[in-house]
Each structure stands twice: as structure tokens, then as C-alpha cells.
Amino acid sequence: MRRLPVLVSVAALLVAGALAGGGGAQAEAPAEPAPAAAGHAAPTVVRDIEIPVAGQPAVRAWLVRPQRAGGGLAGVLDLHWFEPGRASQDRSEFLAEATALAGRGVVSVLPQLTFPWAGDPVGDARDRAAVTAQVDAVRAAYRRLLAEPGVERTRTAVVGHDYGAMYAVDLTAREPGLRTAVLLAPDATWANWFDRYWLQLPAGEKEAYRAVFAGLDPVDLVGRLGAGAYLQFAGADRFVGAGTRAAFAAAAPQAKVSLYPDEEHDLGAARTRDDRLGWLAGRLGLRG
């Protein structure tokens, strides 16, 4: 079973090289510059922020940006994976990448996701409501990214892993101007993992449960991105198999796809990171 309540990892603080304190529901902690890594043009600022969401609790997130002021900045929204027992299954997952990208003129927002991290699916329309509420929170995080001084709306992307990738696809359907997405090991439908790892529905109820998510399934929305989608899959993934990969290939024939035969679901190898950063650099026109 993959269920486990979320614990926000203090490892995020160590990866960034900066400690940012908490804040009020609409307040940001004071900025803390992180030391510039080798090859970075300027120091990086990491902030621990809270993003208001109508009708929901505020979203806790990392904001990572170059310390310099001015325009000409790209923006990336990072949506983490779900894997109980792994310290990286929270907003810290892409923090090291965000810190590296800040040195190339990128602002990143890394929100903490909550469903199903902090609440289990129940098997009816309440699960659709929970997914929709999480998409609303993700959209608020994207709007916060756009509001950051210097970020150019036309140079933004979303990166997501596992459930984070699924929410990334749903976000692009809500934000037509968001045309670049890196999707690591997504599932095709919301019902599949919810049923397999939580509900174990009788055979006669499975199709009805999938219908609950009509219009929300990533495989039905990803084609809108065209060549703006980059799918990364792991050949040794016990959660995402060949059938799911084939469904995405049929739905998004223009997408770039990479299959890493020996990788598992975490896609943690340096090569996968380097491939997506290289692809993002081309899509967003990054320097360096």
C-alpha cells in the first residue's frame, strides 16, 4: 500500500542551502540568499511562503529565484510525487533543481500537495471534488508564480512527477497559456491508482468509478500540449507499465518521450534530471 500521511521534510532546507522561516497566511518569510553554486551567475533566494486559495487552507510552498531584480525571468511550477516512506515525496523533491535553475534566470514555486498525501480516496464523487480542489490549489500556485516580479508569462513551464504529473496535466487544461510540461511517470486515469491501492472496488463498480472523473483524466487532456509535453517513463516502474505508456503515446503523438529501461518509478538518475533540464532550457530560452 502507498498510503501514508505527508511529512514535510527538513531535507529541503539542507538541499537549498538556506533556511526560511514560516509566515502568516498571506505573508512571506524574509528572504535568505543561498550561496551561488558553481556556474551560477548570482546568489539564489529561497523563501518559505503560503499561498491563499479561495475556500481552502493556504498552500505552503517554496519560492526560489535569483537574488537579482529586473525582468527577463522564466518560471517553473514543480509538483512533487507520492511515495510513502520517501523523504522526497513532498515539496522538497525538485528543490535542488529549482536552486540550479535560479542561476539560469528561473523563478520556481514548489507547492505542498495534499490529496492523497493527507487524505485517502473514499470511492465516490467526493474524490472528484478532492482532485478538483487540489487543481484549484495548484492553479493558485501557478498564478503566484506569474505574479513574481520579472517572470515572463510566455516563458513558464510545469514539472510534475507521479500524481504531481497528473495534476500538471489538469493545470494545463485550466491555463491555456501554459504550453510546456515535463511529466514524470504519470498514470493515465485518476481512478486506477485510487482503486488499486486504496479501494479495491468490485469489478462491476470500476467503470462507474472511472466515470466520476470524466473530463479530468490526464490521458484525455495531455494531447492539448502537442510538442510542449515531455514524458519521462521508467522501464522498471512497478506502478506505470507498458499499457499506460502506450495510452499516453496514442493521446499525445507529438510529445517528446524518454524511456529509461533500468530506472524505477522515482526516476532519480542524474541522466533523467539532465534530460529534462536540457529540454526545459530549449523551451524556455534559458541562458548558460
Secondary structure as the mmCIF struct_conf table of DSSP 4:
data_model
#
loop_
_struct_conf.conf_type_id
_struct_conf.id
_struct_conf.beg_label_comp_id
_struct_conf.beg_label_asym_id
_struct_conf.beg_label_seq_id
_struct_conf.end_label_comp_id
_struct_conf.end_label_asym_id
_struct_conf.end_label_seq_id
TURN_TY1_P TURN_TY1_P1 VAL A 10 VAL A 10
HELX_RH_AL_P HELX_RH_AL_P1 ALA A 11 ALA A 16
TURN_TY1_P TURN_TY1_P2 GLY A 17 GLY A 17
TURN_TY1_P TURN_TY1_P3 ALA A 25 GLN A 26
STRN STRN1 GLU A 28 GLU A 28
HELX_LH_PP_P HELX_LH_PP_P1 ALA A 29 ALA A 31
STRN STRN2 GLU A 32 ALA A 34
HELX_LH_PP_P HELX_LH_PP_P2 PRO A 35 ALA A 37
TURN_TY1_P TURN_TY1_P4 ALA A 38 GLY A 39
BEND BEND1 ALA A 41 ALA A 42
STRN STRN3 THR A 44 VAL A 53
TURN_TY1_P TURN_TY1_P5 ALA A 54 GLY A 55
STRN STRN4 GLN A 56 PRO A 66
BEND BEND2 GLN A 67 ARG A 68
BEND BEND3 GLY A 70 GLY A 71
STRN STRN5 LEU A 73 LEU A 79
TURN_TY1_P TURN_TY1_P6 PRO A 84 GLY A 85
TURN_TY1_P TURN_TY1_P7 ALA A 87 SER A 88
BEND BEND4 GLN A 89 ASP A 90
TURN_TY1_P TURN_TY1_P8 ARG A 91 PHE A 94
HELX_RH_AL_P HELX_RH_AL_P2 LEU A 95 ALA A 102
TURN_TY1_P TURN_TY1_P9 GLY A 103 GLY A 105
STRN STRN6 VAL A 106 PRO A 111
HELX_LH_PP_P HELX_LH_PP_P3 GLN A 112 LEU A 113
TURN_TY1_P TURN_TY1_P10 PHE A 115 TRP A 117
BEND BEND5 ALA A 118 GLY A 119
BEND BEND6 GLY A 123 ASP A 124
HELX_RH_AL_P HELX_RH_AL_P3 ALA A 125 ALA A 147
BEND BEND7 GLU A 148 GLU A 148
TURN_TY1_P TURN_TY1_P11 PRO A 149 GLY A 150
STRN STRN7 VAL A 151 HIS A 161
TURN_TY1_P TURN_TY1_P12 ASP A 162 ASP A 162
HELX_RH_AL_P HELX_RH_AL_P4 TYR A 163 ARG A 174
TURN_TY1_P TURN_TY1_P13 PRO A 176 GLY A 177
STRN STRN8 ALA A 181 LEU A 184
BEND BEND8 ALA A 185 ALA A 185
BEND BEND9 ALA A 188 ALA A 188
HELX_RH_AL_P HELX_RH_AL_P5 TRP A 190 PHE A 194
HELX_RH_PI_P HELX_RH_PI_P1 ASP A 195 LEU A 199
HELX_RH_3T_P HELX_RH_3T_P1 ALA A 203 GLU A 205
HELX_RH_AL_P HELX_RH_AL_P6 LYS A 206 ALA A 211
TURN_TY1_P TURN_TY1_P14 VAL A 212 LEU A 216
HELX_RH_AL_P HELX_RH_AL_P7 PRO A 218 LEU A 221
HELX_RH_3T_P HELX_RH_3T_P2 VAL A 222 GLY A 228
STRN STRN9 ALA A 229 ALA A 234
TURN_TY1_P TURN_TY1_P15 GLY A 235 ALA A 236
BEND BEND10 ARG A 238 VAL A 240
HELX_RH_AL_P HELX_RH_AL_P8 ALA A 242 ALA A 251
TURN_TY1_P TURN_TY1_P16 PRO A 253 GLN A 254
BEND BEND11 ALA A 255 ALA A 255
STRN STRN10 LYS A 256 TYR A 260
TURN_TY1_P TURN_TY1_P17 PRO A 261 ASP A 262
TURN_TY1_P TURN_TY1_P18 HIS A 265 ASP A 266
BEND BEND12 ALA A 269 ALA A 269
HELX_RH_AL_P HELX_RH_AL_P9 ALA A 270 LEU A 284
TURN_TY1_P TURN_TY1_P19 GLY A 285 GLY A 285
#
